[in-house]
Amino acid sequence: MVQATTTKGSAAGSSSAKAEGRVAAASAAGSAIEAAGLTRMYGDFYAVRDITFTIPRGQLVAFLGPNGAGKSTTMKLLTGALAPTSGRASICGIDVQKDRLHAAEKIGYLPENGPLYPDMTPRSLLEFYGRARGVPAEKLRQRVEYVVEECRLGEVIGKPISKLSKGFRQRVGMANALIHDPDVLILDEPTAGLDPNQVEHVRELLRSLARTKTIMLSTHILREVKSVAERVLFVHQGRLVHDGPVSSLGSDESAMEQKFHELTGERP
């Protein structure tokens, strides 16, 4: 978190207004995810401060930063799970705060700790969320079969979620994010808790999904950025400190580690 050095009004309001103007111009170009001056304060501390960016449709973007940098908070602001202190978030041109339900139809969200009901099975959970998100009954079975296959859940589909390993629970969360075939995926640490084979499968799945969807995924793993993303947003202490193509971080892992250190003063 970053301690506040200005009042919530003047400086934050001015920069937020400017940011909203820049994002409004980008919206006409078909942006899928927009953040305009997003700020979240807890008392006198900034968890996220004046974050502004646009992600066009069809782009796969890595949201990189050390633990505690503000990645999860930003994703909660983008999905409407958390209200901003100031600023605005839009999904496919829909203001998340003004029309959260409509925006939610466009979003597949994998939170840091997925909202999984331990007594349910993966199948019952997917069917429940599919109905809640308005998937027609005649299409729901097809969607369940698709996400179960893509997330490799066949062997545990009838087991209580409480009995599943962390890796399988993470995959259930991924399947849940996909069940309603959203246009935008916002994934918080999607490979956390997975073994190396599962990690590679998820990366392959993300590359495949990126052909038809916009994806923003958070990570603190440099090689993950290199393997799946085309653009990187780097956040540190609640601020966006770098935005560019993945190549801007360096040509190999050593160079990326050096860039990480330059931006944060920390080692990955």
Secondary structure, DSSP 8 states (H G I E B T S, - for coil): -EE--S-TTHHHHHHHHHHHHHHHHHHTT-EEEEEEEEEEEETTEEEEEEEEEEEETT-EEEEE--TTSSHHHHHHHHHTSS--SEEEEEETTEETTTSHHHHHHHEEEE-SS----TTS-HHHHHHHHHHHTT--HHHHHHHHHHHHHHTT-GGGTTS-GGGS-HHHHHHHHHHHHHTT--SEEEEESTTTT--HHHHHHHHHHHHHHTTTSEEEEEES-HHHHHHH-SEEEEEETTEEEEEEEGGGG-SSHHHHHHHHHHHHSS--
